[in-house]
Amino acid sequence: MRPAQLERVTVAEAADRYVELVRARTLTGALSPATAEVYARDVATLVDLAGGERVLDDLTGQDIDAVLLAFARKPDGRRAHAGDGGAPGQSPSSQARFRRSVSALFKHALLAGWVQLDPMTVSTITARERGGLRPERRALTREQAQGLIGAARTLEEAPQQGRRDQRMESRDALIVLLLSTMGPRVSELVRANVEDFYTNDGVRYWRIFGKGGRTRDVPLPQAVAEALDAYLGRGRPLVAERATGSDAKALLLSWRGRRLARGAVQGVIDRVQARVDPAQRRSVTPHGLRHTTATHLLADAVDMDAVRRVLGHSDLSTLGRYRDELPGELEVAMRVHPLLREPRRGG
């Protein structure tokens, strides 16, 4: 039975009460002390990531998605360091365990009357055996993607903070525009060199070095070409003088003058997302933006083989895995059915 009255407790208060209950279950043998401490540790992490002062019932499915993805990216000191990128994120098993712990807390919260709706039921993040936590639906909607792109294009207009030689607004704008509109793999993005971008008959191209030694030359949309010029003209020169060796050729540099690490790309996306209207904002990974490119190009009836070549797939069958459903797309397709359009009259 659900309690008739909702008790608006904070995340921290709910966590304290829940952990007390979990530890009490060790006295009856229902839980081992080790398991109870794992629950306690995960719940404490939830408090840190969600914010202890927030009211538990105010957390939405989108908030939970953000918490789960933030946990997945948290460095795990127990695992080996991954080069300059630092310690890798949590293992898939740790991510799945954390999601189970959070889900157990909210199931109890629903019965205890701390929440009206279990936000886990509307969370889009699921646990996979391989790869850890992933959104069920990776592509952003058109509104969400346009919000992210709009925030990126106005990034340099924001009030400037910090030292001039450490500001990377034009770089961050370029990263988001390249990922959102061209859908490269994150490895292809950070591997790119300045010389990979060239002009042919007035059109800017990116020669992308992809999997298996394959290359593809993809034209840049005008807005992306303008962002590239802005970065090469103003942003990159501020740090390029610090670059040495192979880093001197890199397109994307950290403020220290080093080739940007793969792990840093997610942080760039998150910073730009923070500028998006909350109504249009949804957490997304670099791979999710690759899905976004494929989904919206195909939804706009762009030739499938052209989309395949943009993304660098070897065959069309692979492309199907990157095509996510869009809200309302079936209704739109039926409304503009090609067989029911009025035939054109001869001139």
Protein Blocks (a to p, Z undefined) as FASTA:
>chain_A
ZZfbdcdddfklmmmmmmmmmmmmmmnopacfklmmmmmmmmmmmmmmnopkbcfklpcf
klmmmmmmmmmmpccfkbccehjnopadddfklmmmmmmmmmmmmmmmmmnopafbdfkl
mccbdcdfbhpaadfblbdcfklmmmmmmmmmmmmmpccedjfklccklmmmmmmmmmmm
nopafklmmmpcfklpcceehiacdddddehhiacdddddfklmmmmmmmmmmmmmmmmm
mpgcjllmpmbdcfkopacdfklmmmmmmmmmmmpcfklgccddfklmmmmmmmmmmmno
pafklmmmmnopabfklmmmmmccdehklmmmmmmgfklcccdddZZ
